[in-house]
Amino acid sequence: MLESGLVMMAIIFVINIFYVSFFTMRMILTLKGYRYIAAAVSMVEVVIYVVGLGLVLDNLNEIQNLAAYAVGYGLGVIIGMKIEEKLALGYITVNVIVMDNGINLPKQLREKGYGVTDWAANGLEGDRMAMQILTPRKYELKLYQMIKEMDPKAFIIAYEPKTIHGGFWVKSVRKSMAREQAR
């Protein structure tokens, strides 16, 4: 009896981890505009959900099953977020402000394959150089590391653009990043 109760808890726990991971991925895919992939993921998600919830509802008299459901849900959120971090879908726009100290950061970043638009700016303490850089999200951390190595005092702000149209960015960034990864 005890063994079957533990098995039921484990099944509910694992099912909920899978369900919430799929749920998290579906939401992210939907927000990023991957509607058909999101729809396919949602079909798997709902099957897992119905099975898991059915098991809990059939065994509501066992509080440990509800606890397994809740813990699995929480862990599923974390795992879903980790999966999304690894997939790193979409692009990130990074605004960088540095002291204009002759290191020619825009040129160095362009040589690494990044699309950079730069302009002169003024800050509280004098002349600055401002840059806007578009990169696939999977290269985001590498970009931050390079900027910090070139200018440890760089001011960096990043956000995800909703719409990208025209310019050098999308097609050239994809090609440049592919070449950079081949090196």
ZIFENRA-V306986 format. One record per backbone hydrogen bond with DSSP energy under -0.5 kcal/mol. CO is the residue of the C=O (numbers start at 1). NH is the residue of the N-H. If there is no record, write none. Layout:
co->{CO/CO}
nh->{NH/NH}
This chain:
co->{1/2/3/4/5/6/7/8/9/10/11/12/13/14/15/16/17/18/19/20/21/22/23/24/25/26/27/28/29/30/33/34/35/36/37/38/39/40/41/42/43/44/45/46/47/48/49/50/51/52/53/54/55/56/57/59/61/62/62/63/64/65/66/67/68/69/70/71/72/73/74/75/76/77/78/79/80/81/82/83/84/88/90/92/92/93/93/94/94/95/96/97/98/99/104/105/106/107/108/109/110/114/115/117/119/121/123/126/127/128/129/130/131/132/133/134/135/136/137/139/140/141/142/143/144/145/146/147/151/154/155/157/159/159/168/168/169/170/171/172/173/174/175/176/177/178/179/180}
nh->{5/6/7/8/9/10/11/12/13/14/15/16/17/18/19/20/21/22/23/24/25/26/27/28/29/30/31/32/34/33/35/38/39/40/41/42/43/44/45/46/47/48/49/50/51/52/53/54/55/56/57/58/59/59/60/62/63/65/66/67/68/69/70/71/72/73/74/75/76/77/78/79/80/81/82/83/84/85/86/87/88/138/137/94/135/95/159/96/133/157/131/155/129/101/108/109/110/111/112/114/113/116/134/132/130/128/126/123/100/121/98/119/96/117/94/115/92/139/140/143/144/145/146/147/148/149/150/151/154/156/97/95/93/161/172/173/173/174/175/176/177/178/179/180/181/182/183/183}
